[in-house]
């Protein structure tokens, strides 16, 4: 898939297969794969509830300290558009 970027170094907790599916789904929907989106996706795959964006932000911020609430909202938007 081209040259690896720093985002490719993110260890997706969802598993390699799930990460590749996420990458393909994002790209087919016109979104870029980022470590922030991967972290939000990995978190959502682990929870059994329907967390608020603020709850997702709080949980993901522990793994990706530089993430903002706005980025979480955009990641959620991207994931929804991927179905």
ChimeraX attribute file (.defattr): number of C-alpha atoms within 10 A of each C-alpha:
attribute: neighborCount
match mode: 1-to-1
recipient: residues
	/A:1	3
	/A:2	4
	/A:3	6
	/A:4	8
	/A:5	9
	/A:6	9
	/A:7	12
	/A:8	13
	/A:9	9
	/A:10	13
	/A:11	14
	/A:12	20
	/A:13	15
	/A:14	18
	/A:15	10
	/A:16	11
	/A:17	10
	/A:18	16
	/A:19	18
	/A:20	14
	/A:21	11
	/A:22	20
	/A:23	18
	/A:24	16
	/A:25	19
	/A:26	21
	/A:27	13
	/A:28	12
	/A:29	15
	/A:30	12
	/A:31	17
	/A:32	14
	/A:33	20
	/A:34	16
	/A:35	18
	/A:36	22
	/A:37	27
	/A:38	24
	/A:39	25
	/A:40	25
	/A:41	22
	/A:42	20
	/A:43	18
	/A:44	17
	/A:45	13
	/A:46	10
	/A:47	10
	/A:48	7
	/A:49	8
	/A:50	9
	/A:51	11
	/A:52	9
	/A:53	16
	/A:54	13
	/A:55	12
	/A:56	21
	/A:57	22
	/A:58	16
	/A:59	14
	/A:60	24
	/A:61	18
	/A:62	10
	/A:63	13
	/A:64	14
	/A:65	10
	/A:66	10
	/A:67	18
	/A:68	15
	/A:69	16
	/A:70	12
	/A:71	15
	/A:72	22
	/A:73	17
	/A:74	14
	/A:75	22
	/A:76	18
	/A:77	12
	/A:78	19
	/A:79	19
	/A:80	11
	/A:81	14
	/A:82	16
	/A:83	8
